[in-house]
Amino acid sequence: MDDPNLAVALDFAALEFLEVCQHFLDAGRLEQQAIDALTHVWACNSDRDKVTWARRQQEHLQALEETCQREELLRQQHEEEAQLLCEECKKNKAKFAPIPDIGVAAEPIILPSQVAICKLQQHKFCKLWYFTNQGLKEASFNLSYALDNDTLAILPSADGSTTLVPTSVT
């Protein structure tokens, strides 16, 4: 709908409105009275349209303001949530640490010898040799000796006492 405030009053004296004026003339009115009556009807309709237009514009503006307020409120809530999440990430870095998407290793993981691990856990000096290729190779070699047939393991027996049993049997 166009703005009725911009509408221009019609010229009812023009030839295109002669048929409408003729109805008034047939009723016994003068031509000027017919033109005045048609102009008055047009003005009343125009005033009604202007009021309706103003009301719709006001409703439209209110709806826009409400939408803007809702969007601003949502934006503020998102900012607050993002800020809380950021603070939570700073407090619990381990909780939000990224987990790499990698598969299971095809080969066994080679660990340094138990001597080196114990020294590190006790915060004692540990030679770097334990972490070289040669040291890791020797640690894996010694691990295979630990699983040899001559190795003994402590196991509880059926009567509740502990016994030494070769690892080849267990």
C-alpha positions in Angstrom: 0.0 0.0 0.0 1.3 3.4 -1.0 1.5 6.3 1.5 -1.9 8.1 1.3 -0.3 11.3 2.5 1.3 11.6 -0.9 -2.0 11.1 -2.8 -3.2 14.0 -4.9 -6.9 15.0 -4.8 -8.7 13.9 -8.0 -10.3 16.5 -10.3 -13.9 15.4 -10.4 -14.7 18.1 -13.0 -12.7 16.1 -15.6 -14.4 14.2 -18.4 -13.4 10.8 -16.9 -15.7 11.5 -13.9 -18.6 12.7 -16.0 -20.5 9.4 -15.7 -20.2 9.6 -11.9 -21.3 13.2 -11.8 -24.2 12.3 -14.1 -25.8 10.2 -11.3 -25.9 13.3 -9.1 -27.2 15.5 -11.9 -30.0 12.9 -12.5 -30.9 13.2 -8.8 -31.5 16.9 -9.3 -28.3 18.4 -8.0 -26.1 21.0 -9.6 -22.8 20.1 -11.2 -20.8 22.0 -8.5 -22.7 20.1 -5.8 -21.9 16.8 -7.4 -18.2 17.7 -7.7 -18.2 18.9 -4.0 -19.9 15.7 -2.9 -17.4 13.5 -4.7 -14.5 15.6 -3.4 -15.9 15.2 0.1 -16.2 11.4 -0.2 -12.6 11.2 -1.6 -11.3 13.4 1.3 -13.1 11.2 3.9 -11.7 8.0 2.4 -8.2 9.6 2.2 -8.4 10.7 5.9 -9.4 7.1 6.8 -6.5 5.7 4.8 -4.1 8.2 6.4 -5.1 7.1 9.9 -4.8 3.4 8.9 -1.5 4.1 7.3 -0.2 5.9 10.4 -1.4 3.1 12.7 0.3 0.4 10.5 3.5 2.4 10.4 3.4 2.8 14.2 2.9 -1.0 14.7 5.7 -1.7 12.2 8.1 0.6 14.1 7.1 -1.0 17.4 7.7 -4.5 15.9 11.1 -3.4 14.6 12.1 -2.0 18.0 11.0 -5.2 19.8 13.0 -7.2 17.2 16.1 -5.1 17.8 15.7 -5.3 21.5 15.4 -9.2 21.3 18.4 -9.4 19.0 20.5 -7.1 21.3 19.5 -9.3 24.3 20.4 -12.5 22.4 23.7 -10.9 21.4 24.5 -10.0 25.0 23.6 -13.5 26.2 25.9 -15.0 23.5 28.7 -12.7 24.6 28.2 -13.6 28.3 28.2 -17.3 27.4 31.3 -16.9 25.3 33.1 -15.0 28.1 32.1 -17.7 30.6 33.3 -20.4 28.3 36.6 -18.6 27.8 37.0 -18.2 31.6 36.2 -21.9 32.0 38.8 -22.8 29.4 41.4 -20.7 31.2 40.6 -22.4 34.5 40.5 -26.0 33.2 43.0 -26.1 30.3 43.2 -29.9 30.5 39.5 -30.3 30.2 39.4 -28.4 27.0 42.6 -29.7 25.5 42.2 -31.0 21.9 42.2 -34.7 21.4 44.1 -35.7 18.3 42.3 -38.1 16.0 45.0 -40.7 15.5 44.8 -44.5 15.3 46.3 -47.2 17.5 50.0 -47.7 17.0 50.9 -50.7 14.8 54.2 -51.3 16.7 54.6 -51.5 20.5 55.6 -48.3 22.2 59.2 -48.5 23.5 59.5 -47.1 27.0 62.8 -46.3 28.7 64.0 -48.7 31.4 62.3 -48.9 34.8 65.5 -47.4 36.4 65.1 -44.2 34.3 61.4 -43.9 35.0 61.9 -44.4 38.7 64.6 -41.7 38.8 62.4 -39.3 36.9 59.5 -39.9 39.3 61.7 -39.2 42.3 63.1 -36.1 40.5 66.6 -37.4 40.6 69.4 -37.0 38.0 68.9 -39.4 35.1 71.4 -39.8 32.2 70.1 -38.9 28.8 71.6 -42.2 27.5 68.4 -44.0 28.7 66.4 -41.9 26.1 68.7 -42.5 23.1 68.1 -45.2 20.5 70.7 -47.4 22.1 69.3 -47.0 25.6 65.7 -47.7 24.4 66.9 -50.7 22.5 68.6 -52.1 25.6 65.5 -51.3 27.7 63.3 -53.4 25.3 65.9 -56.1 25.3 65.9 -56.2 29.2 62.1 -56.3 29.1 62.2 -59.5 27.1 64.5 -61.1 29.8 61.9 -60.2 32.3 59.4 -62.4 30.5 61.9 -65.3 30.2 61.1 -68.8 31.5 63.5 -68.3 34.4 61.6 -65.3 35.8 59.4 -65.9 38.9 56.2 -64.1 39.8 54.6 -63.9 43.3 51.1 -65.3 43.3 48.6 -66.1 46.1 47.8 -69.8 46.4 44.5 -71.4 47.2 45.2 -71.5 50.9 45.9 -67.8 51.1 49.7 -68.0 51.3 52.0 -66.5 48.6 54.2 -68.6 46.4 56.8 -68.0 43.8 55.8 -69.4 40.4 57.7 -69.3 37.1 56.1 -66.8 34.6 56.0 -69.5 31.9 53.3 -71.3 34.0 51.2 -68.2 34.6 
